Amino acid sequence: MKSLKQRPDLPSRVRSLLEGLLERAANQFEHAVSRTLDELEQELFKLAERSRSNDQQHGRFEALREIKRGRADIAPRFLLHVESTLAHINASAGKSPEGSRRSSAVPGTPLELIDSEVLDEDLALQEIVSKSEIRHSQALYALAHRFGVLAGSPAWETEVLPLGPAQLGRALQHATRCLDLGVEYRMLAYRQFDRVAMLPIGEFLAHLQSPSVRAHGGHAAASDASASADAQQQGREETPAPPPPSGYPGEEPASGAQDSELFSTLRMLLSGRRRAQGASMPFVEDGYLVTRDDLQSVLGTLQGRHDLAQPRNGKPRDAEALRQDMLMQLRQMSPQGRAAVLAEEDSDTVDLVGMLFDYINRSVPAESSTQSLLTRLQVPVLRVALSDKTFFTQAEHPARMLLNTIAETGSRWMDDEDADPSLAEKMQVVVDKVSSEYNGDITLFRSLLTDLGQHMQLLARRAEVAERRHVDAAKGREKLDLARDTARTAIERLLKRGNPTPLVRTLLEQAWTDALALTILRQGEDSSAFHRRLAVADQLVRREPTADTPADKMLRQELDVGLSQVGLHGDDVRAVLGRLFPADKSANDAVKPAGDLGKAANDATVPKVEEPESATALALKLKSRARLGGEKVEPPRPLARPAPSLSPEETQILERIRALPFGTWFEFTTNQQGATVRRKLAWFSTLTGRCLFVNQRGARTDEKSLEQLARDIARKQANIWTENSESLIDRAWNAIKGTLKQFSGNETQGATA
């Protein structure tokens, strides 16, 4: 444990800020820890009253007395740990200990099995931390950047973020170590702390983002220039985090996105297209010029009619269909049923909004649920554009941002068959509210945009957690496979030296290979335990089936322990040992044949002892048992090197893939029609060549090898996907301008001719 007094190297402003944070934390959590202990004592007393036995009640009262004895030390120990996390601030402290986990994956590094009770305790605490991180992801994201500014480094990871849920959980774990409590009562304490302290922590985190904190942070960063320089160099070496989806609240508009003359430019280009096509604004004799209020009233009626938003002839409603529905409604309300005529500006607005939706509909997957959502947004967005022309000119316009978010979310998150149903439901709720509640108040779009953005951030956090679990599982599988390959190679080398019986061969190739792999994972390939078990295999290969040597007892013991560790039941272990050592009568009493009972076998009161299983039956049972790791064991694979079958182009692509950072997105072609899906390369192994791809939700998808990925790229079936810096709406306006300019260019050429 380190205190702030032990950091004389800290700049004065940084020290002052950290001391202020520690004071706030003390005010927040000293009372919270006391309340947690009060709640824990009450809960233990209730559990003791409901105990079903004296021993159980005694144990709970003992836990209650232990808490009362040591509760005065809990809060100080908690705050000491919090101060230690603050005192460790430096430019390199913002990374989670991923490096240490990776180093443990190196073959030969000693590993240990975790006690089940310790594992249960860690999992319970991890669950509490994960829920809190998801609940307060926005505040933690901001706090991570604040500490990055203080330390002169990139944003801190939540795993090591001081005052974050993970560090608070470790502080609680450290504080309760002074209590002699069983894991059941520790987990109960964690749940009470989650309810008392972690649920309302959002207000505390928000308070840390006060202007005074930000001001201190900015000055502190300026005062530590050397640390900032190191952090900038470190930031360049790190993989940049993917940007948030375009159009989210708080996102800065892209440069050049605002064009104050866009609406006028588009109207001018529309006029040029009409002239090039020999058309003009329709003139209707004795027509009725529709006012803006009448137009809004009719559109309000159409907005509530869901039947008009249904696809027609298998296609979404286009601008022309909307115009016809609108004119039909206007004619019904016009004086004497006269034909309705739109003002020129309103007519151009209807055309431009229609072209915008036509472009967006072509950009999202056909026949997807997003198509129907966009169709229902068409009328409300048109009403906004008619009353507020900044919809065309301002990239941060709420209606424009909401439309962009719905469209891009649909194309990114809803393109899989296993799309998150909660996302589809959320988008449906947002569109329903727009369709039913919008009546000119633009703040509705702003509030719904914020709501949808928060939901998307929650999904992104869940995807990150799911992806991390899959990566950890893939690393574990790789370590197990490498250990099993090493064990299998050693066994094959021994089997070539002798001619063992089928039972011995099966035992060594199956269960004992798993025992050797487990020893490598726990203690390493160079450990004495591994060499001892390898010697057991060598003795089995060389041993005569009917031999009876003094070393058999030690051999039996090693086999008994090793086979039990890899999941063989006690009866199966005794049966195998009984077949391997038939001469050891003292150890084989449990498998004696019925004939050895002599005359007692004829007594009806003596039960008949079953015959031991045959060697063939035992060999089949060993082959059919579940292997270490619970998965089907694949045949050994060679280490991933450029295969001779790869072409020079594919070999170059393979080398480029090896240099890619984890988190690179790829786009894969799924059928001959050109449909594509995006997948994230979450992890790959340079040893085995395995790749782990996940989708937007962090769910694991089809596995590929690095060689197969290189071939797919060379055959144009896959490519590295980079996100467009422009939003979908900006791209749409640029495409519409380009299309209209073609007509203007044709008109100019015709006039010149």
C-alpha positions in Angstrom: 0.0 0.0 0.0 1.2 3.5 -0.9 0.0 6.8 0.4 0.0 10.2 -1.3 2.7 11.3 1.2 5.1 8.8 -0.5 4.7 10.6 -3.8 6.8 13.8 -3.4 7.4 13.7 -7.2 3.8 14.7 -7.9 3.2 18.2 -9.1 1.5 20.4 -6.5 -1.7 20.8 -8.5 -1.9 17.0 -9.1 -1.4 16.4 -5.5 -4.0 18.9 -4.5 -6.5 17.4 -6.9 -5.8 13.8 -5.7 -6.2 14.8 -2.1 -9.5 16.4 -2.9 -10.6 13.2 -4.6 -9.6 11.2 -1.6 -11.6 13.5 0.7 -14.6 13.2 -1.5 -14.2 9.4 -1.5 -13.9 9.4 2.3 -17.1 11.4 2.7 -18.9 9.1 0.2 -17.7 5.6 1.2 -17.0 5.8 4.9 -20.8 6.2 5.5 -21.5 3.6 2.7 -19.3 1.0 4.3 -20.9 1.6 7.7 -24.3 1.2 6.2 -23.2 -2.0 4.4 -22.0 -3.5 7.7 -25.3 -2.5 9.4 -27.3 -4.2 6.6 -25.0 -7.2 6.7 -25.5 -7.6 10.5 -29.3 -7.4 10.2 -29.3 -9.9 7.3 -27.2 -12.3 9.3 -29.4 -12.0 12.3 -32.5 -12.8 10.1 -30.7 -15.8 8.6 -29.7 -17.1 12.0 -33.3 -16.9 13.2 -34.4 -19.0 10.1 -31.6 -21.6 10.5 -32.7 -25.2 10.2 -30.0 -26.6 12.5 -28.1 -25.6 15.6 -24.8 -25.8 13.7 -26.0 -23.5 11.0 -27.3 -21.0 13.5 -24.1 -21.2 15.5 -22.1 -20.5 12.4 -24.1 -17.4 11.5 -23.9 -16.0 15.0 -20.2 -16.6 14.9 -20.0 -14.6 11.6 -22.1 -11.8 13.2 -19.8 -11.6 16.2 -16.7 -11.6 13.9 -18.2 -8.6 12.0 -18.9 -6.7 15.2 -15.3 -7.4 16.4 -13.6 -6.1 13.3 -16.0 -3.6 11.8 -14.0 -0.6 13.2 -11.1 -1.6 10.8 -13.1 -2.0 7.7 -13.6 1.6 6.6 -10.0 2.7 7.3 -8.7 -0.3 5.3 -11.1 0.5 2.5 -9.9 4.1 2.3 -6.2 3.0 2.5 -6.7 0.9 -0.6 -8.5 3.8 -2.4 -5.6 6.2 -1.5 -3.1 3.6 -2.7 -4.8 3.5 -6.2 -4.7 7.3 -6.3 -1.0 7.4 -5.2 0.0 5.0 -8.0 -1.0 7.5 -10.7 1.6 7.8 -13.5 1.8 7.8 -17.3 1.9 3.9 -17.5 -0.6 3.0 -14.8 -3.7 3.4 -16.9 -3.5 0.0 -18.6 -5.1 -3.1 -17.2 -2.7 -6.0 -16.4 -3.2 -7.6 -19.8 0.5 -7.9 -20.2 0.8 -10.0 -17.2 -2.0 -12.3 -18.4 -0.3 -12.6 -21.7 3.0 -13.5 -20.1 1.3 -16.3 -18.3 0.3 -17.8 -21.6 4.0 -18.5 -22.4 4.6 -22.3 -22.3 6.5 -23.3 -19.2 5.1 -20.5 -17.0 3.9 -22.1 -13.8 0.1 -22.0 -13.3 -2.1 -23.0 -10.4 -5.6 -24.1 -10.1 -7.9 -21.7 -8.2 -9.7 -22.9 -5.1 -13.4 -23.3 -5.8 -14.4 -21.0 -2.9 -12.0 -18.3 -4.1 -13.3 -18.6 -7.6 -16.9 -18.2 -6.4 -15.9 -15.1 -4.5 -14.1 -13.6 -7.4 -17.0 -14.3 -9.8 -19.5 -12.8 -7.4 -17.4 -9.6 -7.2 -16.8 -9.6 -10.9 -20.5 -9.7 -11.6 -21.1 -6.8 -9.3 -18.4 -4.8 -11.0 -19.6 -5.6 -14.5 -23.1 -4.5 -13.7 -21.9 -1.2 -12.2 -19.7 -0.5 -15.2 -22.6 -1.1 -17.6 -24.9 1.1 -15.5 -22.5 4.0 -15.3 -20.5 3.6 -18.5 -20.8 7.3 -19.6 -19.5 8.7 -16.3 -16.7 6.1 -16.2 -15.7 7.0 -19.7 -15.4 10.7 -18.8 -13.6 9.9 -15.5 -11.1 7.7 -17.5 -10.3 10.6 -19.7 -9.9 12.9 -16.7 -7.3 10.6 -15.1 -5.6 10.3 -18.5 -5.2 14.1 -18.5 -3.8 14.0 -14.9 -1.3 11.2 -15.7 -0.4 12.6 -19.1 -1.5 9.4 -20.8 -4.4 8.0 -22.9 -7.7 7.4 -21.2 -7.4 4.9 -18.4 -9.0 1.5 -18.7 -11.9 0.8 -16.3 -10.1 -2.2 -14.8 -7.5 0.0 -13.1 -9.4 3.3 -12.9 -9.2 4.8 -9.4 -12.7 5.2 -7.9 -14.1 2.9 -10.6 -16.2 -0.2 -9.8 -13.3 -2.6 -10.3 -11.0 -0.8 -7.9 -13.8 -0.2 -5.3 -14.5 -3.9 -5.4 -10.8 -4.7 -4.7 -10.9 -2.1 -1.9 -13.8 -3.9 -0.3 -12.1 -7.3 -0.8 -9.0 -5.9 0.9 -11.0 -4.3 3.7 -12.8 -7.5 4.6 -9.7 -9.7 4.7 -9.2 -8.8 8.3 -12.4 -10.7 9.1 -12.4 -14.4 9.6 -15.5 -15.1 7.4 -16.4 -17.9 5.1 -17.0 -17.3 1.5 -20.8 -17.5 1.9 -20.7 -14.5 4.2 -18.2 -12.6 2.1 -20.4 -12.9 -0.9 -23.3 -11.7 1.2 -21.3 -8.6 2.2 -20.5 -7.9 -1.5 -24.2 -8.0 -2.4 -25.0 -5.6 0.4 -22.2 -3.3 -0.7 -23.6 -3.4 -4.3 -27.0 -2.4 -3.1 -25.9 0.3 -0.7 -22.9 1.8 -2.4 -22.6 0.8 -6.0 -26.2 1.4 -7.1 -26.2 5.1 -6.2 -22.6 5.7 -7.2 -23.6 7.5 -10.4 -24.2 10.8 -8.6 -20.8 10.6 -7.0 -19.1 9.9 -10.3 -21.0 12.8 -11.9 -19.9 15.1 -9.1 -16.3 14.2 -10.0 -16.8 15.8 -13.4 -17.5 19.3 -11.9 -15.8 22.3 -13.5 -13.3 22.6 -10.7 -12.1 19.0 -11.3 -11.7 19.7 -15.0 -9.9 22.9 -14.4 -7.5 21.3 -12.0 -7.0 18.5 -14.4 -6.1 20.8 -17.3 -3.5 22.8 -15.2 -2.1 19.6 -13.8 -1.5 18.2 -17.2 0.2 21.4 -18.3 2.5 21.2 -15.4 3.8 17.8 -16.2 5.0 18.2 -19.8 7.5 15.4 -19.8 4.8 12.8 -18.8 2.6 14.1 -21.5 5.3 13.7 -24.1 5.8 10.1 -23.1 2.0 9.5 -23.2 1.7 10.9 -26.7 4.4 8.5 -27.9 2.6 5.7 -26.1 -0.7 6.8 -27.6 0.7 6.6 -31.1 1.8 3.0 -30.5 -1.5 1.9 -29.2 -4.4 0.8 -31.3 -7.0 3.6 -31.5 -10.4 2.8 -30.1 -13.2 2.7 -32.6 -15.1 6.0 -32.7 -18.7 6.1 -31.4 -21.5 5.6 -34.0 -22.0 8.8 -36.0 -24.8 11.0 -35.0 -24.7 10.2 -31.2 -25.3 13.0 -28.7 -22.2 15.0 -27.9 -20.4 14.0 -31.1 -18.7 16.8 -32.8 -19.9 17.4 -36.4 -17.6 16.5 -39.2 -15.6 19.3 -40.8 -17.4 20.8 -43.6 -20.6 19.1 -42.6 -22.4 22.5 -42.2 -23.2 24.2 -45.4 -25.4 27.3 -45.0 -26.1 27.4 -48.7 -27.0 23.7 -49.1 -30.8 24.2 -49.4 -30.4 27.0 -51.9 -27.9 25.0 -53.9 -30.1 22.0 -54.0 -33.1 24.0 -55.2 -31.0 25.6 -57.9 -29.8 22.2 -59.1 -33.4 20.9 -59.0 -34.5 23.8 -61.2 -31.6 23.0 -63.6 -32.7 19.3 -63.8 -36.3 20.4 -64.7 -35.0 22.6 -67.4 -32.7 19.9 -68.8 -35.7 17.5 -68.9 -38.0 20.1 -70.6 -40.2 20.2 -67.5 -41.3 23.1 -65.2 -43.3 23.6 -62.1 -46.8 22.3 -62.9 -49.4 25.0 -63.5 -53.0 24.0 -62.7 -55.7 26.4 -64.0 -58.0 27.4 -61.2 -55.8 25.4 -58.8 -55.7 25.8 -55.0 -52.3 27.0 -53.6 -51.8 25.0 -50.5 -50.7 27.0 -47.4 -48.0 25.7 -45.1 -50.5 25.2 -42.3 -52.8 23.1 -44.5 -49.8 21.0 -45.7 -48.7 20.4 -42.1 -52.3 19.4 -41.2 -52.5 16.9 -44.0 -49.1 15.5 -43.2 -50.1 15.2 -39.6 -53.0 13.0 -40.7 -50.8 10.9 -42.9 -48.3 10.5 -40.0 -50.8 8.6 -37.9 -51.8 6.2 -40.7 -49.6 3.2 -40.5 -51.2 1.5 -43.5 -49.7 4.1 -45.8 -46.2 3.2 -44.6 -46.5 -0.4 -45.7 -44.3 -1.5 -48.6 -46.0 -1.4 -52.0 -45.2 -4.1 -54.6 -42.4 -5.3 -52.2 -40.7 -1.9 -52.2 -40.7 0.8 -49.5 -42.8 3.9 -50.2 -40.9 6.3 -52.4 -41.1 10.1 -52.7 -43.6 9.9 -55.6 -46.0 7.7 -53.6 -45.9 10.0 -50.7 -46.6 13.0 -52.9 -49.6 11.3 -54.5 -51.0 10.4 -51.1 -50.4 14.0 -49.9 -52.1 15.6 -52.9 -55.1 13.3 -52.7 -55.6 14.3 -49.1 -55.1 18.0 -50.0 -57.7 17.8 -52.8 -60.3 16.4 -50.4 -59.9 19.5 -48.1 -59.5 22.1 -50.9 -62.4 24.5 -51.7 -64.9 23.1 -54.3 -62.5 20.1 -54.7 -60.0 22.1 -56.7 -56.6 20.6 -57.5 -54.0 21.3 -54.9 -50.8 23.1 -56.0 -47.8 23.3 -53.7 -45.7 26.4 -53.4 -42.4 26.0 -55.2 -40.2 25.9 -52.1 -42.5 23.4 -50.4 -42.5 21.3 -53.6 -38.7 21.3 -53.7 -38.6 20.3 -50.1 -40.8 17.3 -50.7 -38.7 16.3 -53.6 -35.4 16.6 -51.7 -36.6 14.8 -48.6 -37.9 12.0 -50.9 -34.5 11.8 -52.7 -32.8 11.6 -49.3 -34.9 8.7 -48.2 -34.5 6.9 -51.5 -30.7 7.1 -51.0 -30.9 5.9 -47.4 -33.2 3.0 -48.3 -30.6 1.8 -50.9 -27.9 1.9 -48.2 -29.6 -0.4 -45.7 -30.1 -4.2 -46.3 -33.2 -4.9 -48.4 -36.2 -6.3 -46.7 -34.8 -5.5 -43.3 -36.8 -4.2 -40.4 -34.9 -0.9 -40.8 -36.7 -0.3 -44.1 -40.1 -0.1 -42.4 -38.7 2.1 -39.6 -37.3 4.5 -42.1 -40.6 4.6 -44.1 -42.5 5.6 -40.9 -40.0 8.4 -40.3 -40.5 9.9 -43.7 -43.6 12.0 -42.9 -42.3 13.4 -39.5 -38.9 14.3 -41.1 -40.7 16.0 -44.0 -42.8 18.0 -41.6 -39.5 19.1 -39.8 -37.9 20.0 -43.1 -40.9 22.1 -44.2 -40.9 24.1 -41.0 -37.2 24.3 -40.3 -34.7 24.6 -43.2 -31.7 24.2 -40.8 -32.5 20.5 -41.2 -30.6 20.8 -44.5 -27.8 23.0 -43.3 -26.9 21.8 -39.8 -25.3 18.4 -39.2 -26.3 18.5 -35.5 -30.0 19.1 -36.2 -31.8 16.7 -33.8 -34.1 15.2 -36.5 -31.2 14.8 -38.9 -29.1 13.1 -36.2 -31.9 10.8 -35.2 -32.6 9.8 -38.8 -28.9 9.1 -39.3 -28.6 7.1 -36.1 -31.6 4.9 -37.0 -30.2 4.3 -40.5 -26.6 3.6 -39.5 -27.6 1.5 -36.5 -29.9 -0.6 -38.7 -27.0 -1.2 -41.2 -24.4 -2.0 -38.5 -26.3 -3.8 -35.8 -29.3 -5.3 -37.5 -27.6 -7.0 -40.5 -27.3 -10.3 -38.7 -29.9 -13.0 -38.3 -29.0 -13.1 -34.6 -29.5 -9.3 -34.1 -30.2 -8.2 -30.5 -34.0 -8.2 -30.1 -33.7 -5.4 -27.4 -32.1 -3.1 -30.0 -34.9 -3.8 -32.5 -37.5 -3.2 -29.8 -35.8 0.1 -28.7 -35.7 1.4 -32.3 -39.3 0.5 -32.7 -40.3 2.4 -29.6 -38.4 5.5 -30.7 -40.0 5.5 -34.1 -43.4 4.8 -32.6 -43.0 7.9 -30.3 -41.9 10.1 -33.2 -44.8 8.9 -35.4 -47.5 9.3 -32.6 -46.2 12.3 -30.6 -44.4 14.7 -33.0 -46.5 17.8 -33.6 -43.9 20.5 -34.3 -41.8 20.2 -31.1 -38.3 19.5 -32.1 -37.2 18.7 -28.5 -38.9 15.3 -29.0 -36.2 14.3 -31.4 -33.5 15.5 -29.1 -34.8 13.5 -26.1 -35.3 10.4 -28.2 -31.9 10.7 -29.7 -30.3 10.9 -26.2 -32.3 7.9 -25.1 -31.3 5.8 -28.1 -27.7 6.9 -27.7 -27.6 5.7 -24.1 -29.1 2.4 -25.1 -26.5 2.0 -27.8 -23.7 2.7 -25.4 -25.1 0.1 -23.1 -25.1 -2.4 -25.9 -21.5 -1.4 -26.9 -20.4 -2.1 -23.3 -22.1 -5.5 -23.2 -20.5 -6.3 -26.5 -17.1 -5.4 -25.1 -17.7 -7.7 -22.1 -18.8 -10.6 -24.2 -15.9 -10.1 -26.6 -13.4 -10.1 -23.7 -14.9 -13.4 -22.4 -14.5 -15.0 -25.8 -10.9 -13.8 -26.1 -10.1 -15.2 -22.7 -11.7 -18.5 -23.6 -9.8 -18.7 -26.9 -6.5 -18.0 -25.2 -7.3 -20.8 -22.7 -8.2 -23.2 -25.4 -5.0 -22.4 -27.2 -2.9 -23.0 -24.1 -4.7 -26.3 -23.5 -4.2 -27.4 -27.1 -0.5 -26.5 -27.1 0.0 -28.4 -23.8 -1.9 -31.4 -25.2 0.2 -31.3 -28.4 3.4 -31.4 -26.3 2.0 -34.3 -24.2 0.9 -36.2 -27.3 4.3 -35.8 -28.9 6.0 -37.1 -25.8 3.7 -40.1 -25.6 4.1 -41.0 -29.3 7.9 -40.9 -28.8 7.6 -43.4 -25.9 5.2 -45.7 -27.7 7.7 -46.2 -30.5 10.1 -47.7 -28.0 7.9 -50.7 -27.1 4.9 -52.7 -28.0 2.3 -52.1 -25.2 -1.0 -53.9 -24.9 -4.1 -52.2 -26.5 -5.3 -51.1 -23.1 -2.0 -49.5 -22.2 -1.8 -47.8 -25.5 -5.3 -46.4 -25.2 -4.7 -45.3 -21.7 -1.5 -43.4 -22.6 -3.0 -41.8 -25.8 -6.2 -40.7 -24.0 -6.4 -40.2 -20.3 -2.6 -40.0 -19.5 -2.1 -37.5 -22.3 -4.6 -35.3 -20.6 -2.9 -35.8 -17.3 0.4 -34.7 -18.8 -1.3 -31.7 -20.4 -2.8 -30.7 -17.1 0.7 -31.0 -15.5 2.1 -28.7 -18.1 -0.6 -26.1 -17.6 -0.1 -26.2 -13.8 3.6 -26.6 -13.3 5.3 -26.3 -16.7 7.0 -28.6 -19.1 10.3 -28.4 -17.3 8.8 -29.3 -13.9 9.7 -32.4 -11.9 6.0 -33.4 -11.8 5.9 -33.5 -15.6 9.0 -35.6 -15.9 7.8 -37.9 -13.1 4.5 -38.6 -15.0 6.4 -39.0 -18.2 8.5 -41.7 -16.4 5.3 -43.4 -15.4 4.3 -43.6 -19.1 7.7 -45.0 -19.9 7.4 -47.7 -17.3 4.0 -48.7 -18.5 5.4 -49.1 -22.1 8.3 -51.2 -20.9 6.5 -53.2 -18.3 5.4 -56.8 -18.9 1.6 -57.3 -18.3 2.1 -60.1 -15.8 5.1 -58.6 -14.0 5.1 -58.0 -10.2 7.8 -55.6 -9.2 8.4 -53.6 -6.1 7.9 -50.4 -8.1 4.3 -51.3 -8.9 3.0 -49.8 -5.7 4.5 -46.4 -6.5 3.3 -46.7 -10.2 -0.3 -47.5 -9.0 -0.3 -44.4 -6.8 0.9 -42.1 -9.6 -1.7 -43.5 -12.0 -4.5 -43.3 -9.4 -3.8 -39.6 -8.7 -3.3 -38.6 -12.3 -6.4 -40.4 -13.7 -8.6 -39.0 -10.9 -7.4 -35.4 -11.8 -8.6 -35.7 -15.4 -12.1 -36.8 -14.5 -12.1 -40.6 -14.3 -14.5 -42.0 -11.8 -13.2 -44.0 -8.9 -14.7 -47.3 -10.1 -13.2 -46.8 -13.6 -9.8 -46.0 -12.1 -9.9 -49.2 -9.9 -11.0 -51.2 -12.9 -8.1 -50.0 -15.1 -5.6 -50.5 -12.3 -7.0 -54.0 -11.7 -6.3 -54.9 -15.3 -2.8 -53.3 -15.4 -1.7 -54.9 -12.1 -3.5 -58.3 -11.8 -0.8 -59.8 -9.7 -1.4 -57.3 -6.8 -4.1 -59.2 -5.0 -4.1 -56.9 -1.9 -5.0 -54.0 -4.1 -7.5 -55.9 -6.2 -10.0 -57.1 -3.6 -12.7 -55.0 -5.1 -12.4 -56.7 -8.4 -11.9 -60.4 -7.3 -13.7 -62.9 -9.5 -16.6 -64.7 -7.9 -14.8 -68.1 -8.0 -12.3 -66.8 -5.3 -15.1 -66.9 -2.7 -14.9 -70.7 -2.5 -17.8 -72.5 -1.0 -19.4 -69.3 0.2 -20.4 -68.6 -3.4 -22.9 -71.4 -3.2 -24.6 -69.8 -0.2 -27.7 -67.9 -1.4 -27.2 -65.3 1.3 -23.8 -64.2 -0.2 -24.2 -61.7 -3.1 -22.5 -62.6 -6.3 -19.5 -60.4 -7.1 -19.6 -59.1 -10.7 -16.8 -60.1 -13.1 -14.3 -57.3 -13.8 -14.6 -55.5 -17.1 -12.6 -56.8 -20.0 -9.6 -54.9 -21.3 -11.4 -54.2 -24.6 -14.4 -52.7 -22.7 -12.1 -50.5 -20.6 -10.3 -49.3 -23.7 -13.6 -48.3 -25.4 -14.7 -46.5 -22.2 -11.4 -44.6 -22.2 -11.9 -43.5 -25.8 -15.5 -42.4 -25.3 -14.9 -40.4 -22.1 -15.0 -36.6 -22.1 -11.5 -35.1 -22.6 -9.8 -32.4 -20.6 -11.5 -29.1 -21.4 -14.9 -30.6 -22.2 -14.5 -30.3 -26.0 -13.8 -32.7 -28.8 -10.1 -33.0 -29.3 -9.0 -32.0 -32.8 -6.1 -33.7 -34.5 -2.7 -32.0 -34.0 -2.2 -29.0 -36.2 1.2 -27.7 -37.3 2.3 -24.3 -36.2 1.1 -21.6 -38.5 3.8 -20.8 -41.1 3.4 -19.7 -44.7 2.1 -22.9 -46.3 3.6 -24.0 -49.6 0.1 -23.8 -51.2 -0.1 -20.0 -50.6 0.7 -17.9 -53.6 3.2 -15.1 -53.3 0.3 -12.6 -53.2 -1.4 -14.6 -50.4 1.9 -14.8 -48.5 2.3 -11.1 -48.6 -1.3 -10.6 -47.4 -0.7 -13.1 -44.6 2.3 -11.1 -43.3 0.2 -7.9 -43.4 -2.6 -9.6 -41.4 -0.1 -10.7 -38.7 0.8 -7.0 -38.3 -2.8 -5.9 -37.8 -3.9 -4.8 -34.3 -6.7 -6.7 -32.5 -10.0 -5.0 -33.1 -9.6 -4.6 -36.9 -12.9 -4.9 -38.8 -13.4 -7.0 -41.9 -16.1 -7.2 -44.4 -17.0 -10.6 -45.8 -19.0 -11.5 -48.9 -21.6 -14.1 -47.9 -23.2 -15.1 -51.2 -23.1 -14.7 -55.0 -25.4 -11.7 -54.9 -22.8 -9.7 -53.1 -24.4 -9.5 -49.6 -21.8 -8.6 -47.0 -21.4 -8.8 -43.2 -18.9 -7.1 -41.0 -16.9 -9.0 -38.4 -14.3 -7.9 -35.9 -11.0 -9.7 -35.6 -10.9 -9.8 -31.8 -7.9 -12.0 -31.5 -5.5 -14.3 -33.4 -2.7 -16.6 -32.5 0.7 -16.4 -34.3 1.4 -19.9 -33.0 -1.6 -21.9 -34.1 -3.0 -19.4 -36.8 -6.4 -19.4 -35.2 -8.6 -16.3 -35.6 -11.5 -15.2 -33.4 -14.1 -13.1 -35.1 -17.0 -11.5 -33.3 -20.0 -9.5 -34.5 -21.3 -6.2 -33.4 -22.8 -7.8 -30.2 -19.5 -9.4 -29.3 -20.9 -12.8 -30.1 -18.5 -15.4 -31.5 -18.9 -16.2 -35.2 -17.3 -18.7 -37.6 -13.6 -19.4 -36.9 -11.0 -19.0 -39.6 -7.3 -19.5 -39.8 -4.9 -16.8 -40.9 -4.2 -18.7 -44.1 -7.9 -18.9 -45.0 -8.3 -15.2 -44.3 -5.4 -14.4 -46.6 -6.9 -16.5 -49.3 -10.3 -14.8 -48.9 -8.8 -11.4 -49.2 -6.8 -12.4 -52.3 -10.0 -13.8 -53.9 -11.9 -10.5 -53.1 -14.2 -12.4 -50.7 -13.0 -10.3 -47.7 -11.4 -6.9 -47.2 -10.4 -4.7 -44.3 -13.4 -2.4 -43.5 -12.7 1.2 -42.5 -15.5 3.5 -41.2 -16.4 6.4 -43.4 -15.7 9.7 -41.6 -18.9 11.2 -43.1 -22.3 10.4 -41.7 -24.8 8.7 -43.9 -26.9 11.9 -44.3 -23.8 13.8 -45.4 -23.0 11.2 -48.0 -26.6 11.2 -49.2 -26.6 15.0 -49.7 -23.3 14.8 -51.6 -24.6 12.0 -53.8 -27.8 14.0 -54.5 -25.8 17.1 -55.4 -23.6 15.0 -57.7 -26.6 13.5 -59.5 -28.3 16.9 -60.0 -25.1 18.5 -61.2 -25.0 15.9 -64.0 -28.2 17.4 -65.4 -26.9 20.9 -65.0 -23.7 19.8 -66.9 -25.8 18.3 -69.7 -27.8 21.5 -69.9 -24.7 23.6 -70.2 -23.3 21.4 -73.0 -26.6 21.6 -74.9 -26.6 25.3 -74.7 -23.0 25.5 -75.9 -23.8 23.2 -78.9 
